[in-house]
Amino acid sequence: MNSVERIEAVLSHQIPDRVPCFEWIVDKKVVNALLPSAAGEATEEDFINEFGLDVVCVDPNYFSEMLPSGYVRDEWGMIKGYSSEAHSYPVDGPIHNAKELENYTPPSATEPGRFDTLKKKLEKYSDGSKAVMLHLNDIWSIPSRMMPFEEFIINIFDEPEFISELVGMTVDVNIALATEAAKLGCKFVYTGDDVAYNNGPMIAPSMFEEIFVPHLKRVIGAYKDLGLYVIKHTDGNVMSLLDYYIDAGIDCFDPIDPIAGMDFGFLKEKYGKTLAFKGNVNCATTLVSGSIEDVIEESRSRMAIGKPGGGYIFSSSNSIHSSVNPQNYKAMLDTWKELRDY
């Protein structure tokens, strides 16, 4: 099997030739520690190819501008800051009330250049040697960054109709993006919307069901109607919300957050016949400060749970961030290579 066939098999609940493996991000510090390049810094894609990972992840091409404050404003109007980590952090946004939403123009899915990176990667890996996966959103990350987060939470309680309309607008955009991506031959998307803390959801499940679930069903349903496979990512303890995502039609759940008490064995036993899983070697502790032996033991444990019967993608419990010990990540990948074949 090639990587496309392998990922399709996993997400279709068939047993592939081997357990696939990939990460949302492999930080450049880890990349360059494990793949030194005489010609300069190696890229994450160089690493993916060298170590035999199965997926290249891409985003739509959004345009941004640097502000005098040093922050960046993106095409959604969200104002963000950057640290040494790959991800930005939200500062403010363009919509704080219903009037601003009424006057707001979102990014266009058909903007020239929107999918330049996706097109390039689909062409490069047209032989199936890597699956190309597009990052889109579902119902939380974009709405919650269109204003300071505390305002968003307050508005959920005080102005639920406004929040529902805001979520609906962002869902419309993501469905339009997915439509254009599917036309280009994209098969795989993931939604990276974190909705929970370690001790549970950011809002009560009853409120999530009332305001967000109708939009969740609409956006995931649209992705599926387009023929796309969908991996849902969220950190935190999402047990009280997971059935909503399953009912909406996701194919795979990631990353089964161990520091939030998510029990991979329980989830595999309860949902493994209908839901695939990706995860969950602990990138908060084991991959950062554990011993090589700790990494090998935990990697073996995850493979022992996830591999039987198929439906499993081996990975960290979030991403390979800058604090991950490179040698620990190598030990994780070496263990995967030892155990991955069916």
C-alpha positions in Angstrom: 0.0 0.0 0.0 1.1 3.6 -0.5 0.3 6.3 2.1 -3.0 7.4 0.6 -4.3 3.8 0.5 -3.0 3.2 4.0 -4.8 6.3 5.5 -8.0 5.5 3.5 -7.9 1.9 4.9 -7.6 3.1 8.5 -10.4 5.7 8.1 -12.6 3.1 6.4 -12.1 0.6 9.3 -10.1 -1.8 7.2 -6.7 -3.3 8.1 -3.9 -1.7 6.2 -0.5 -3.2 5.5 0.9 -1.3 8.5 0.0 1.2 11.1 0.4 4.7 9.6 2.1 7.5 11.5 2.2 11.3 11.2 2.1 14.5 13.2 0.3 17.8 12.8 3.6 19.6 13.4 7.2 18.5 13.9 9.0 21.6 15.3 12.0 22.8 13.4 14.3 22.3 16.5 13.5 18.6 16.5 13.7 18.4 12.7 17.2 19.9 12.6 18.4 17.9 15.6 17.4 14.6 13.9 18.1 15.6 10.3 21.1 17.9 10.1 21.5 19.4 6.7 24.8 20.6 5.2 22.9 22.9 2.9 21.1 24.7 5.8 18.0 24.0 7.8 16.1 20.9 6.8 12.3 21.4 6.4 9.5 19.5 8.1 8.7 17.9 4.7 12.3 16.8 4.4 11.8 15.1 7.8 8.5 13.5 6.8 10.1 11.9 3.7 13.3 10.9 5.4 11.6 9.1 8.3 8.8 7.6 6.3 5.8 9.4 7.8 2.5 9.1 5.8 1.0 12.6 5.7 1.9 16.1 4.7 -0.4 18.6 6.3 -1.3 21.9 4.6 -3.4 25.0 5.4 -5.3 27.2 3.0 -3.2 30.2 1.9 -4.4 33.2 3.9 -2.9 36.6 3.6 -1.8 38.6 6.6 -0.3 42.0 7.5 2.2 43.1 10.1 0.8 45.8 12.5 2.8 48.6 14.1 2.2 46.9 17.4 4.2 43.9 16.2 1.1 41.7 16.0 -0.2 40.2 12.8 -3.7 40.6 11.4 -4.8 37.8 9.2 -7.5 37.6 6.5 -10.2 36.8 9.0 -9.3 40.1 10.8 -7.9 38.1 13.8 -5.0 39.8 15.5 -2.4 37.3 16.6 1.0 37.2 18.3 3.9 34.8 17.7 6.4 33.3 20.1 9.1 30.7 19.5 6.4 28.1 19.0 4.9 27.3 15.6 1.4 28.3 16.6 0.3 31.9 17.1 -1.8 33.1 20.1 -5.0 35.2 19.7 -5.1 38.8 20.9 -8.3 40.3 19.4 -10.6 40.0 16.4 -13.0 42.0 14.2 -16.4 40.9 15.6 -17.6 41.8 19.1 -21.3 42.2 18.6 -24.2 41.5 16.2 -23.7 44.8 14.3 -20.1 44.1 13.5 -21.1 40.6 12.3 -23.7 42.1 10.0 -21.1 44.4 8.4 -18.3 41.7 8.2 -17.0 40.2 5.0 -15.3 36.9 5.5 -12.4 35.5 3.4 -13.5 34.1 0.0 -12.9 30.4 -0.7 -12.3 31.3 -4.4 -9.7 34.0 -3.8 -6.8 33.5 -6.2 -4.0 31.7 -4.6 -6.1 30.3 -1.8 -5.1 26.7 -2.4 -1.6 27.2 -4.0 0.1 25.0 -1.4 -2.6 22.3 -1.6 -2.3 22.2 -5.4 1.5 22.0 -5.2 1.5 19.1 -2.7 -1.3 17.2 -4.4 0.7 17.4 -7.6 4.0 16.5 -5.9 2.5 13.4 -4.2 0.1 12.4 -7.0 1.7 8.9 -6.9 0.1 8.4 -3.4 3.5 8.3 -1.7 2.2 10.8 0.9 -1.4 11.6 1.8 -2.0 15.4 1.7 -4.3 16.5 4.5 -5.9 20.0 4.6 -6.5 21.8 7.9 -10.0 23.3 8.1 -12.2 24.0 11.0 -15.6 23.1 12.5 -17.4 25.2 15.1 -15.0 26.6 17.7 -11.6 27.9 16.8 -12.5 30.6 14.4 -15.5 32.0 16.2 -13.7 32.0 19.5 -10.8 34.0 18.0 -13.1 36.7 16.4 -13.0 38.5 19.7 -11.0 38.1 23.0 -11.8 34.7 24.3 -13.4 35.9 27.6 -15.8 38.0 25.5 -16.7 35.0 23.4 -17.5 32.9 26.5 -19.6 35.8 28.0 -21.5 36.2 24.7 -22.3 32.4 24.7 -24.3 33.1 27.9 -25.5 36.6 27.2 -26.0 36.6 23.4 -26.4 33.0 22.3 -28.2 34.0 19.0 -25.3 36.2 18.1 -22.8 33.5 18.7 -24.9 31.0 16.8 -25.0 33.4 13.8 -21.2 33.9 14.1 -20.6 30.1 14.1 -22.9 29.7 11.2 -21.0 32.3 9.2 -17.6 30.5 9.8 -19.2 27.2 9.0 -20.4 28.6 5.6 -16.8 29.7 4.8 -15.3 26.3 5.8 -17.9 24.4 3.7 -17.0 26.7 0.7 -13.3 26.0 1.3 -13.9 22.3 1.5 -15.9 22.4 -1.8 -13.0 24.1 -3.6 -10.5 21.7 -2.1 -12.5 18.6 -3.1 -12.6 19.9 -6.7 -8.8 19.9 -6.6 -8.7 16.2 -5.5 -8.2 16.7 -1.8 -9.4 13.6 0.1 -8.5 14.2 3.7 -9.3 17.1 6.1 -8.7 17.6 9.8 -10.4 20.1 12.1 -8.2 21.5 14.8 -10.8 23.1 17.1 -9.9 22.5 20.8 -13.1 22.5 22.9 -12.0 21.2 26.3 -9.7 21.7 29.2 -8.0 18.9 31.2 -11.0 18.7 33.5 -13.8 18.9 30.8 -15.4 21.0 28.1 -15.0 24.8 28.0 -18.8 25.1 28.2 -21.5 22.9 29.6 -22.5 20.0 27.3 -26.2 21.2 27.3 -25.1 24.6 26.0 -22.8 23.0 23.5 -25.6 20.9 22.2 -28.0 23.8 21.9 -25.8 26.4 20.2 -23.0 24.4 18.5 -24.2 20.9 17.6 -26.5 22.0 14.8 -23.6 23.8 13.1 -21.3 20.8 13.9 -23.6 18.4 12.1 -23.9 20.8 9.2 -20.2 21.3 8.6 -19.1 17.7 9.2 -22.0 16.5 7.1 -21.0 18.8 4.3 -17.4 17.5 4.4 -18.7 13.9 4.2 -21.1 14.8 1.4 -18.1 16.0 -0.6 -16.4 12.6 -0.2 -13.8 13.9 2.3 -12.5 11.8 5.2 -12.5 13.9 8.5 -10.1 13.6 11.5 -11.3 15.6 14.5 -8.7 17.0 16.8 -9.3 18.4 20.2 -7.1 18.4 23.4 -8.6 18.0 26.8 -11.2 15.8 28.4 -13.9 15.7 25.7 -15.7 12.5 26.9 -19.0 14.4 27.5 -18.9 15.8 24.0 -17.5 12.9 22.0 -20.8 11.4 21.0 -21.8 14.7 19.4 -18.8 14.5 17.1 -19.4 10.8 16.3 -23.0 11.5 15.5 -21.9 14.3 13.2 -19.9 11.8 11.2 -16.2 12.2 12.0 -14.0 9.3 10.8 -11.2 9.6 13.3 -10.6 11.2 16.8 -7.3 12.7 17.9 -5.3 12.8 20.1 -6.9 11.0 23.1 -5.2 13.4 25.5 -3.5 11.4 28.3 -2.9 14.4 30.7 -6.7 15.0 30.6 -7.4 11.5 31.6 -8.7 10.3 28.3 -8.6 6.5 28.4 -7.5 5.1 25.0 -8.2 1.5 25.9 -11.8 2.3 26.9 -12.4 4.3 23.8 -11.0 1.6 21.5 -13.2 -1.0 23.1 -16.3 1.1 23.1 -16.0 2.9 19.7 -13.3 1.0 17.8 -15.6 -0.8 15.4 -17.0 2.5 14.0 -14.3 5.2 14.8 -10.6 5.3 14.0 -8.1 6.9 16.5 -4.9 8.8 16.2 -2.5 9.3 19.2 -1.5 9.3 22.0 2.2 9.0 23.2 2.4 11.7 25.8 4.1 14.8 24.4 3.7 16.8 27.6 5.8 14.5 29.8 7.1 11.3 28.3 8.5 12.8 25.0 9.8 15.8 26.9 11.5 14.5 30.0 11.0 10.7 30.0 13.8 8.3 29.5 14.3 6.4 26.3 12.9 3.3 28.1 9.8 5.3 29.1 9.2 6.3 25.5 9.6 2.7 24.2 7.3 1.3 26.9 4.6 3.9 26.3 4.9 3.6 22.5 4.5 -0.2 22.8 1.5 0.2 25.0 -0.3 2.6 22.5 0.5 0.2 19.6 -0.9 -2.7 21.6 -4.2 -0.9 22.2 -4.6 0.8 18.8 -3.2 -1.7 16.3 -5.5 -4.8 16.7 -8.4 -4.7 14.2 -7.0 -1.6 12.3 -8.4 1.9 12.7 -5.3 3.4 14.3 -2.8 6.1 13.4 0.3 6.2 15.6 1.3 9.6 16.8 2.0 11.9 19.8 -0.7 13.2 22.0 -0.7 16.5 20.2 2.4 17.4 18.1 6.2 17.3 18.2 6.7 20.8 19.8 9.9 22.5 20.5 10.3 21.0 24.0 10.2 17.4 22.8 13.5 15.7 23.3 14.6 14.8 19.8 16.1 11.5 20.8 12.8 10.6 22.6 11.0 11.2 19.4 13.4 9.1 17.4 12.9 6.3 20.0 9.1 6.6 19.4 9.5 6.4 15.6 12.0 3.5 16.0 9.4 1.6 18.1 6.7 2.3 15.5 8.9 0.9 12.7 9.5 -2.2 14.8 5.8 -2.9 15.5 3.9 -1.3 12.6 3.5 -4.2 10.2 0.3 -6.3 10.2 
